[in-house]
Amino acid sequence: MSRQLLDVLYLLDTTPAPRGQERTAAHRLRAWCAHRWPHVEWQVLEHGPAGGSLIAAHGAGAGPLLYSHLDTSLDDGGAANRLVTGNDAPIAPLGVDGDVVAGFGLGVARGPVAAALVAFAEAGAGRLLLAGSGTHRRAGGTTGTAGTTGVEAYADTHPLPRSAIVAKCGPPTLLWHEPGALYLTVRVTGRSGAAMAAQSATPPGGVVAGAGVVLDELARWRTTYLAADPLVGQTGRACGIGAISGGWPDKPDLLPAQLRIDLYVVAGDPVDPKVLADELADRLRARCAQSALRDCAVEVEAEPVASAAATPADAPVVTAARAAWLDEFGTKPPPITGWTGSTDGVVLRARGVDTVRLGPQAKPAADDPRRDALSLGQLTAYARIYRRLLTELPA
């Protein structure tokens, strides 16, 4: 199994699959799988302008669904990644050193994809969905890749099973409860001007010069938001500023009229995105009114991604996963609270599918934080659990 996992990882490492543009990768992977495992009917489910998912089923397709996703959070070698990573140098290829395998996108999500693929091929039961567009991305983004996701396209065209296993990296335990997520966009708008005439802008010097006021209030709001976390079930709250923008980098002699700040917010408890946005807007307006930004308009817009969802802790898929974990690792899955990672498990649960999530633990590679490192032995162990669940769970 370890050898097969490495074969898949090497293939994925040479096949870029940026979000919404996975179709080429899906077709290449389908052809490779058809050659390696010809007894399985491998298919590509196309969606959107260039999206694609790899799907397969043993027999008539009865049984649980094993899910992961093809796309990576960052584009493999994309120059725009420097805005996040601070580095646009070429990324080294996949490497293996003893038990450690390191490469781009192993954590999200090529490592679990390889484990899911090999486990499904060996199981002889169940269904597989390696979906395109599985990473979060906001609608109307600059990449133009928002729209129908692979799991949504699958659910719209295929009958869903009773249960699903989400193969994703995460904590060293079993998850049956995942938080929801949303994006918040803060816009502070004044009047444009010219850098050589600071008084021509509102506020003088431009709205971006007052960014510190907005950022300070956002930090205060974040503290309050996190402190109110009721810690429901296994999940918790999180919040972070992911982007700040204003003006033209190629013409900084113009003072921009608008400052934009984008945040990612996670909640394991029920949160109304609009109420959250309105409360934050009120705080920012009150704070700006006491600063140089007093004559600026403040708006906060919310864009929901998914709502928190949980599978009953005694559901068959959870019970089976606990037993498989105990047999594989020799201990029960440790308890967890405050988990803040959200995946397509929430989408499946919203459609009535009992879902568990488990997978290996990845960490930044020592030589380059843009690459992930994980244990091949651990990855193989999770593949064995996936294989067992596909064969033992009822249709």
C-alpha positions in Angstrom: 0.0 0.0 0.0 2.8 2.4 0.8 4.3 1.9 -2.7 1.0 2.6 -4.3 0.5 5.7 -2.2 3.9 7.0 -3.4 3.0 6.3 -7.0 -0.2 8.4 -6.6 1.7 11.2 -4.8 4.3 11.4 -7.5 1.5 11.7 -10.2 -0.3 14.4 -8.2 2.9 16.3 -7.7 3.4 16.7 -11.4 -0.3 17.6 -12.1 -1.3 21.1 -11.0 -5.0 21.4 -10.0 -5.8 25.0 -9.0 -9.3 25.6 -7.7 -11.9 25.6 -10.5 -9.3 24.4 -13.1 -9.0 20.7 -12.1 -10.4 19.2 -15.3 -7.1 18.4 -16.9 -5.8 16.9 -13.7 -9.0 14.8 -13.2 -8.7 13.4 -16.8 -5.1 12.6 -16.3 -5.8 10.9 -13.0 -8.7 8.9 -14.5 -6.5 7.6 -17.3 -3.8 6.6 -14.8 -6.3 4.8 -12.6 -8.0 3.0 -15.5 -4.6 1.6 -16.4 -3.7 0.7 -12.8 -7.1 -0.6 -11.8 -9.0 -1.6 -15.0 -11.7 -3.4 -13.1 -13.1 -0.1 -11.8 -15.1 2.3 -14.0 -13.4 5.7 -13.4 -15.2 8.8 -14.6 -14.7 12.6 -14.7 -17.6 14.7 -13.6 -17.1 18.1 -15.3 -18.5 21.3 -13.8 -18.1 25.0 -14.5 -15.8 26.3 -17.2 -12.8 24.1 -16.3 -13.7 22.3 -13.1 -13.6 18.5 -12.8 -13.9 15.7 -10.2 -12.8 12.1 -10.3 -15.6 9.7 -9.4 -15.9 5.9 -9.2 -18.1 3.2 -7.7 -17.8 -0.5 -7.1 -20.7 -2.4 -8.4 -24.0 -0.5 -8.6 -22.6 2.3 -6.5 -24.1 1.2 -3.2 -22.2 1.8 0.0 -20.6 4.8 1.8 -18.9 7.7 0.0 -15.2 8.3 0.5 -14.5 12.0 -0.2 -11.5 14.3 -0.6 -10.7 17.1 -3.1 -8.3 17.5 -6.0 -7.6 21.3 -5.7 -4.9 22.8 -3.6 -5.2 26.0 -1.6 -2.4 27.7 -3.6 -1.6 27.4 -7.3 1.4 25.2 -7.8 4.1 27.8 -8.6 1.7 30.6 -9.3 3.4 34.0 -9.2 0.4 35.5 -7.3 1.1 33.1 -4.4 3.8 35.5 -3.3 1.1 37.8 -1.8 0.5 34.9 0.7 3.8 33.1 0.9 6.3 36.0 0.3 8.1 33.7 -2.1 7.6 33.1 -5.9 10.7 30.9 -6.4 10.1 27.5 -8.0 8.9 24.8 -5.6 10.9 21.7 -5.3 9.3 18.4 -6.4 8.0 15.7 -4.1 10.7 14.1 -2.0 11.0 11.1 0.3 13.4 10.8 3.2 12.8 7.6 5.2 9.3 7.8 6.5 8.8 11.5 5.7 7.3 12.6 2.4 7.4 16.3 1.5 5.9 18.2 -1.3 3.5 21.0 -2.4 -0.1 20.6 -1.5 0.3 17.4 0.5 -1.8 18.8 3.4 -4.5 20.3 1.2 -5.1 17.7 0.1 -2.9 15.5 -2.0 -1.8 13.2 1.0 -5.4 12.3 1.9 -6.4 12.1 -1.8 -3.7 9.4 -2.3 -4.8 7.5 0.8 -8.5 7.7 -0.3 -7.7 6.6 -3.9 -5.7 3.6 -2.9 -8.1 2.6 -0.1 -11.0 2.7 -2.5 -9.3 0.7 -5.2 -8.4 -2.0 -2.7 -11.7 -2.1 -0.9 -13.9 -3.4 -3.7 -16.8 -1.6 -2.1 -18.3 1.9 -1.8 -17.9 5.1 -3.8 -15.2 7.6 -4.4 -15.4 11.4 -5.0 -12.2 13.4 -5.4 -13.9 16.7 -6.0 -12.8 19.8 -7.7 -13.3 23.2 -6.0 -13.1 21.7 -2.5 -11.2 24.6 -1.0 -13.1 27.7 0.2 -13.2 30.6 -2.2 -15.5 33.6 -2.2 -17.9 34.4 -5.0 -16.8 37.1 -7.5 -13.2 36.6 -6.5 -10.3 37.8 -8.6 -9.5 34.3 -9.8 -12.9 33.8 -11.3 -13.1 30.2 -9.9 -16.2 30.6 -7.7 -19.4 28.8 -8.6 -20.6 25.2 -8.3 -18.3 23.0 -6.4 -17.4 19.4 -7.2 -19.4 18.0 -4.2 -22.4 20.1 -5.2 -22.2 18.9 -8.8 -22.0 15.3 -7.6 -24.9 15.7 -5.2 -27.0 17.2 -8.0 -26.4 14.3 -10.4 -25.9 11.2 -8.2 -27.9 9.6 -5.3 -26.2 10.2 -2.0 -25.4 7.4 0.4 -26.3 7.2 4.1 -22.8 7.9 5.2 -19.5 9.5 4.1 -15.9 9.6 5.1 -14.0 12.8 4.6 -10.3 12.2 4.0 -8.6 15.4 5.0 -5.6 16.3 7.1 -6.6 17.5 10.6 -6.2 16.8 14.3 -5.1 13.3 15.5 -8.7 12.3 16.2 -12.1 11.6 14.7 -14.4 14.5 13.8 -18.1 14.3 13.5 -18.9 18.0 14.1 -17.5 20.8 11.9 -17.9 24.5 12.2 -19.4 26.8 9.6 -17.6 29.7 7.9 -18.2 33.1 6.3 -16.3 36.0 4.8 -16.6 39.6 6.0 -15.7 42.5 3.8 -15.0 45.9 5.4 -15.1 49.0 3.2 -14.1 52.4 4.5 -14.8 55.0 1.8 -13.7 58.7 1.8 -12.6 60.8 -1.2 -9.7 60.3 -3.5 -6.9 62.8 -3.9 -3.3 63.2 -5.0 -0.3 62.3 -2.9 1.4 65.7 -3.7 -1.7 67.5 -2.3 -2.6 65.6 0.9 -5.5 67.9 1.7 -7.2 67.0 -1.5 -8.3 63.6 -0.1 -10.8 62.7 2.7 -9.3 62.2 5.2 -6.2 64.3 4.5 -3.5 62.0 3.3 -6.0 59.4 2.1 -8.2 56.8 3.7 -5.4 54.1 3.7 -3.4 56.3 6.1 -6.1 55.7 8.7 -6.0 51.9 8.3 -4.5 51.6 11.8 -7.7 52.8 13.4 -9.8 50.2 11.5 -7.3 47.4 12.2 -7.2 48.2 15.9 -11.0 48.1 16.2 -11.0 44.8 14.3 -8.6 43.4 16.8 -10.8 44.5 19.6 -13.9 43.0 17.9 -12.1 39.7 17.3 -11.2 39.4 21.0 -14.9 39.9 21.9 -16.1 37.5 19.2 -13.7 34.7 20.4 -14.4 35.3 24.0 -18.1 34.7 23.3 -17.4 31.2 21.9 -19.8 28.7 23.6 -17.6 25.8 22.5 -20.4 23.7 21.0 -19.5 20.0 20.6 -16.1 19.5 19.1 -15.9 22.9 17.4 -15.0 26.5 18.2 -14.6 30.0 16.8 -11.8 31.6 14.8 -11.3 34.9 12.9 -8.5 36.3 10.9 -7.7 39.2 8.4 -6.7 37.6 5.1 -6.4 40.6 2.8 -6.0 44.4 2.9 -6.2 46.5 -0.2 -6.6 50.1 -1.4 -5.3 52.0 -4.4 -3.1 51.1 -7.3 0.3 49.7 -6.6 1.6 50.9 -10.0 0.4 54.4 -9.3 0.8 55.3 -5.7 0.8 59.1 -6.4 -3.0 58.8 -6.3 -4.6 58.6 -2.8 -7.4 56.0 -2.9 -10.9 56.7 -1.8 -11.5 53.2 -0.3 -9.8 50.9 2.1 -10.9 47.3 1.9 -10.2 44.6 4.5 -11.3 41.0 4.1 -11.8 38.6 7.0 -12.5 34.8 7.3 -14.7 33.9 10.3 -15.4 30.4 11.7 -18.2 29.5 14.1 -19.0 26.1 15.5 -22.2 27.6 17.0 -25.2 29.1 15.0 -24.2 32.6 13.8 -26.3 34.8 11.7 -23.8 36.4 9.1 -25.9 39.5 8.6 -26.3 40.2 12.3 -22.5 39.7 12.8 -21.8 42.1 9.9 -24.2 44.7 11.2 -22.7 44.6 14.7 -19.2 44.9 13.4 -20.3 47.9 11.2 -21.8 49.7 14.2 -18.5 49.3 16.1 -16.4 50.5 13.3 -18.6 53.5 12.6 -18.4 54.5 16.3 -14.6 54.1 16.3 -14.1 55.9 13.0 -16.3 58.8 14.2 -13.6 59.5 16.9 -10.8 59.6 14.4 -9.5 61.2 11.2 -11.9 58.8 9.4 -15.0 60.6 10.8 -16.2 61.8 7.4 -15.9 58.3 5.8 -18.6 55.8 5.1 -18.2 52.4 6.7 -19.8 49.2 5.3 -19.5 45.6 6.3 -20.8 42.9 4.0 -21.2 39.2 4.9 -20.8 36.3 2.5 -21.8 32.9 4.0 -19.7 29.8 3.1 -21.4 27.1 5.1 -23.3 26.6 8.3 -22.0 24.4 11.2 -23.3 20.9 11.2 -22.9 17.7 13.2 -23.5 14.0 12.8 -25.0 12.2 15.8 -22.1 10.8 17.9 -23.9 7.4 17.9 -24.4 7.3 14.1 -23.2 4.0 12.5 -20.4 5.8 10.6 -19.1 7.3 13.8 -19.3 4.0 15.7 -17.6 2.2 12.9 -14.9 4.8 12.6 -14.2 4.7 16.4 -13.8 0.9 16.2 -11.5 1.1 13.2 -9.4 3.8 14.9 -9.1 1.7 18.1 -8.0 -1.4 16.1 -5.5 0.6 14.0 -3.9 2.8 16.7 -4.6 0.8 19.9 -6.3 3.7 21.6 -9.7 5.4 21.4 -9.9 8.7 19.4 -9.0 11.4 21.9 -11.6 14.0 22.7 -11.4 17.4 21.1 -13.0 20.8 21.6 -12.5 24.1 19.8 -11.8 22.6 16.3 -12.0 25.4 13.7 -11.4 23.6 10.3 -14.4 23.5 8.0 -14.7 21.2 5.0 -17.3 19.8 2.6 -18.4 17.6 5.4 -20.8 20.4 6.3 -22.2 20.3 2.7 -22.8 16.5 2.9 -24.4 16.8 6.4 -26.7 19.6 5.1 -28.0 17.0 2.5 -28.7 14.4 5.2 -25.5 12.4 4.9 -23.9 11.2 8.2 -20.2 12.2 7.9 -17.0 11.6 9.8 -13.6 13.3 9.0 -10.2 11.9 9.8 -6.8 12.0 8.2 -3.0 12.4 8.7 -1.3 15.4 10.3 0.8 17.5 8.0 3.2 20.3 8.9 5.3 22.8 7.0 8.4 21.2 5.5 11.7 22.2 7.1 13.3 23.4 3.9 10.3 25.4 2.5 7.0 26.2 4.3 5.2 26.2 1.0 5.7 22.4 1.0 4.1 20.0 3.5 5.6 17.1 5.3 3.8 14.0 6.6 4.6 10.5 7.7 4.1 7.8 5.0 3.5 5.3 7.8 0.7 7.4 9.2 -0.8 8.0 5.8 -0.8 4.3 5.2 -2.6 3.7 8.5 -5.4 6.1 7.6 -5.7 4.4 4.2 -6.2 1.1 6.0 -9.0 2.8 8.1 -10.7 4.2 4.9 -10.5 0.8 3.3 -12.0 -0.9 6.3 -14.9 1.6 6.6 -15.8 1.2 2.9 -16.1 -2.6 3.3 -17.9 -2.6 6.7 -20.4 0.2 6.6 -23.9 -0.8 5.3 -25.1 0.2 1.9 
